[in-house]
Amino acid sequence: MAGRWGAGAASVPSGPTAVSLVGSTGSIGRQAVDVVMAEAERYRVVALGASRSVDKLAEQAWALRPEVVAVADAGLAGSLSAKVPPGTEVVAGADGLIAIARLGDVVVNGVVGFAGLSATLAALESGRRLALANKESLIAGAPVVQRARATPGAEIVPVDSEHCALHQCLRAGRVPDEVARLVLTASGGPFRGRTRAELAGVGVEEALAHPTWRMGPKITVDSSTLMNKGLEVIEAHELFGIDYDRVDVVIHPQSVVHSMVEFTDGATVAQLSMPDMRLPISYALGYPARGSVSYGAIDWAAGGHLDFETPDRELFGCLGLAEEAGRAGGVAPAWLNAGNEVAVAAFLDGAIPWGAIAEVVAETLQSCEQVPVECAEDVVEADRRARERAAKAVESRGPAA
Ligand SMILES: NC(=O)c1ccc[n+]([C@@H]2O[C@H](COP(=O)([O-])OP(=O)(O)OC[C@H]3O[C@@H](n4cnc5c(N)ncnc54)[C@H](OP(=O)(O)O)[C@@H]3O)[C@@H](O)[C@H]2O)c1
């Protein structure tokens, strides 16, 4: 069972580890570049890729000298070719992203949203280690991703800080039989402790003001609704094979305890560090060896305290919706994820108020049609249908709070 989530499955490579960075221009991607550059003798970047950020991709290409750079927007291939160092191959379109996700010893998937599914599948189907930040691909595509994960050589090491923490804690016991429960910590986001009345008129700027993490806009909004934690409950279930009754969520505003595992003898093992995504990225790149550069080490002499509280599931309805979709299984998590992506984009565009995000997701889920999932196209079709339904739910509302 241990091999399913990674422990003992990998060996330490003898030369530099070849790394492919998919989504290299985003928050995760740029921090992955920092990690790789800080241990330049240990890692060699062979490929980079993003959606449209041509200037950032070119800047990274000059700094890292990869063999291939991919841009998902095919119309930007010419502009990128003119900017990268001579001899660098440029690939474009959806196939370009897939091509770079098949390269290297480790593929970092730092793409945001369902768009990351093809990179996740390509990395696993080609027997790579997948350093997975793009949780949406595992959640929405679980039936096909789990099949791809069985490819010889393939493994997922999570980059999401909570799951990276769980991955580390689980090394202390036998999975799943010695695990009593997984406890995911949540900062509670910018709206922790607010009343329903106080939440009624919150705007985009407030939702993007996360108290402990600096991340891309989509995950930051997900943190404000607790959808991020709901998605992470499903992610934990899929990564570690622990049933939903044994996955709990606790609010921990300091974001120092990144998650915990309670074992059957009553012992709780936790992973602690200051909030810094470079630590989980470094862990996923180097696993099973530890990185030699320290990120987020705690200064105990500085004092401080750690608080824990129960999440407010009534005010933050997305958490329960995600748990419900996870338990339903099949394509329900894909419908949940699509409904949420549409709702968050609408909120960021000013088309619906913050409180309508949970309503749009709930309405989308109500229409979920369970169908057998034989292949990736079935997941893509479920995502498409759910987006249609979610768009109608958005249209029927409006920007008024
Ligand atoms: N940021 C964090 O600290 C953090 C922590 C835990 C988990 N995560 C997860 O990591 C993932 C990335 O989050 P982020 O915060 O780094 O997002 P982000 O800052 O918005 O970056 C997104 C990246 O994905 C690329 N991208 C967007 N759409 C794409 C498409 N259709 N095809 C290919 N590439 C596309 C973007 O390229 P362009 O620049 O060209 O648009 C960019 O490189 C998410 O799944 C998130 O939940 C993030």
The ligand as a Gaussian input file, in Angstrom:
#p B3LYP/6-31G(d) Opt

LIG

0 1
 N        0.270000      29.477000      -5.379000
 C        0.368000      28.701000      -4.336000
 O        1.025000      29.025000      -3.335000
 C       -0.313000      27.342000      -4.358000
 C       -0.321000      26.560000      -3.193000
 C       -0.890000      25.290000      -3.247000
 C       -1.452000      24.811000      -4.416000
 N       -1.447000      25.613000      -5.526000
 C       -2.048000      25.103000      -6.759000
 O       -1.109000      25.251000      -7.806000
 C       -1.772000      25.536000      -9.041000
 C       -1.214000      26.824000      -9.611000
 O       -1.559000      27.887000      -8.759000
 P       -0.844000      29.310000      -8.837000
 O       -1.277000      30.040000      -7.639000
 O        0.605000      29.120000      -9.115000
 O       -1.581000      29.921000     -10.149000
 P       -1.150000      31.179000     -11.017000
 O       -0.203000      32.035000     -10.275000
 O       -2.405000      31.787000     -11.509000
 O       -0.337000      30.517000     -12.233000
 C       -0.984000      29.672000     -13.146000
 C       -0.009000      29.090000     -14.160000
 O       -0.763000      28.259000     -15.037000
 C       -0.583000      28.713000     -16.395000
 N       -1.833000      28.496000     -17.112000
 C       -3.015000      29.091000     -16.915000
 N       -3.937000      28.608000     -17.788000
 C       -3.311000      27.697000     -18.551000
 C       -3.704000      26.875000     -19.641000
 N       -4.950000      26.919000     -20.122000
 N       -2.790000      26.036000     -20.162000
 C       -1.533000      26.013000     -19.687000
 N       -1.076000      26.780000     -18.675000
 C       -1.966000      27.602000     -18.119000
 C       -0.249000      30.192000     -16.269000
 O        0.410000      30.651000     -17.447000
 P        0.352000      32.226000     -17.865000
 O        1.241000      32.967000     -16.900000
 O        0.897000      32.239000     -19.240000
 O       -1.085000      32.636000     -17.761000
 C        0.679000      30.137000     -15.039000
 O        1.942000      29.668000     -15.402000
 C       -3.270000      25.601000      -8.711000
 O       -3.858000      24.354000      -8.969000
 C       -3.293000      25.869000      -7.210000
 O       -4.454000      25.360000      -6.588000
 C       -0.903000      26.860000      -5.520000

